[in-house]
């Protein structure tokens, strides 16, 4: 599920600041290559015993990711349910408490990057 109207799409930050800000909120930079990085936040729904991941896609607009001075732009934000053993499913409905937490973390990240 793509999360619209986060205010993050198009925001830019250097890699070091984005890593630090995202890390403060529990995001981890998992997938990355020279020009693209993905930040993931694991959200656990203890009621349903399901895990969800809030994912932020970024792309380098200046430099390469091997440099902390590279500038990244946020491209999209989405959330999905984790599937065994290591997949993501984006079509299932997301429980409202998980969405509320996700939206709060996104607003917190936006404030840190502003």
C-alpha positions as CSV (number, residue, x, y, z in Angstrom):
1,X,0.0,0.0,0.0
2,X,1.5,3.3,-1.0
3,X,1.1,6.0,1.6
4,X,0.1,9.3,0.0
5,X,0.4,12.9,1.3
6,X,3.2,12.2,3.8
7,X,5.0,15.4,2.8
8,X,8.2,13.4,2.4
9,X,8.1,12.7,-1.3
10,X,10.6,14.9,-3.0
11,X,12.4,16.0,0.3
12,X,16.1,15.8,0.1
13,X,18.8,15.2,2.7
14,X,22.5,14.2,2.7
15,X,23.0,10.5,3.5
16,X,24.6,11.0,6.9
17,X,21.7,13.2,8.1
18,X,19.1,10.9,6.7
19,X,20.8,7.8,8.2
20,X,21.0,9.5,11.6
21,X,17.4,10.9,11.5
22,X,15.8,7.7,10.3
23,X,17.9,5.7,12.8
24,X,16.5,7.8,15.7
25,X,13.0,6.6,14.7
26,X,13.9,2.9,14.3
27,X,14.4,2.9,10.5
28,X,17.2,0.8,9.1
29,X,18.8,1.3,5.7
30,X,18.6,-2.3,4.4
31,X,18.7,-2.3,0.6
32,X,21.1,0.0,-1.1
33,X,23.2,0.3,-4.2
34,X,25.2,3.2,-5.6
35,X,22.2,5.4,-6.4
36,X,19.3,4.0,-4.4
37,X,18.5,3.2,-0.8
38,X,15.5,1.8,1.1
39,X,14.8,2.5,4.7
40,X,12.6,0.0,6.6
41,X,10.8,0.2,9.9
42,X,9.4,-3.0,11.4
43,X,6.0,-2.6,13.1
44,X,4.6,-5.5,15.1
45,X,0.9,-6.2,15.4
46,X,0.7,-8.2,18.6
47,X,-3.0,-8.7,18.3
48,X,-2.8,-10.6,15.0
49,X,0.9,-11.8,15.4
50,X,1.7,-10.1,12.1
51,X,4.7,-8.0,11.2
52,X,4.5,-5.0,8.8
53,X,7.2,-2.9,7.3
54,X,7.1,0.8,6.6
55,X,9.4,1.4,3.7
56,X,10.9,4.6,2.3
57,X,12.5,4.6,-1.1
58,X,15.2,7.1,-1.9
59,X,17.4,7.9,-4.8
60,X,20.7,9.8,-5.0
61,X,20.4,13.1,-6.8
62,X,24.0,14.2,-6.1
63,X,26.9,11.8,-5.5
64,X,26.9,8.1,-4.8
65,X,25.8,6.3,-1.6
66,X,29.4,5.4,-0.7
67,X,29.8,9.0,0.4
68,X,28.0,10.5,3.5
69,X,27.7,13.7,1.5
70,X,25.6,12.2,-1.2
71,X,22.2,13.9,-1.4
72,X,19.1,11.6,-1.5
73,X,15.5,12.4,-2.5
74,X,12.6,10.5,-1.1
75,X,10.7,8.9,-3.9
76,X,7.9,6.9,-2.3
77,X,6.6,5.6,1.0
78,X,4.7,2.3,1.4
79,X,3.7,-0.3,3.9
80,X,3.3,-4.1,3.5
81,X,2.8,-7.2,5.6
82,X,5.8,-9.5,6.0
83,X,5.3,-13.0,4.6
84,X,7.3,-16.1,5.4
85,X,10.2,-16.6,4.8
86,X,11.2,-13.2,3.6
87,X,8.6,-11.6,1.3
88,X,6.3,-8.6,1.4
89,X,2.7,-8.5,0.5
90,X,1.2,-5.0,-0.3
91,X,-2.4,-5.8,-1.0
92,X,-3.7,-6.8,2.5
93,X,-5.5,-4.2,4.6
94,X,-3.3,-2.7,7.2
95,X,-4.7,-2.5,10.8
96,X,-5.5,1.1,11.8
97,X,-3.2,1.0,14.9
98,X,-0.3,0.1,12.6
99,X,-1.2,2.8,10.1
100,X,-1.5,5.3,13.0
101,X,2.0,4.4,14.2
102,X,3.4,4.5,10.6
103,X,1.9,8.0,10.0
104,X,3.3,9.3,13.3
105,X,6.8,8.0,12.5
106,X,6.6,9.6,9.0
107,X,5.6,12.9,10.5
108,X,8.5,12.6,13.0
109,X,10.9,11.9,10.2
110,X,9.6,14.8,8.2
111,X,10.2,17.1,11.1
112,X,13.7,15.9,11.6
113,X,14.5,16.4,7.9
114,X,13.0,19.9,7.6
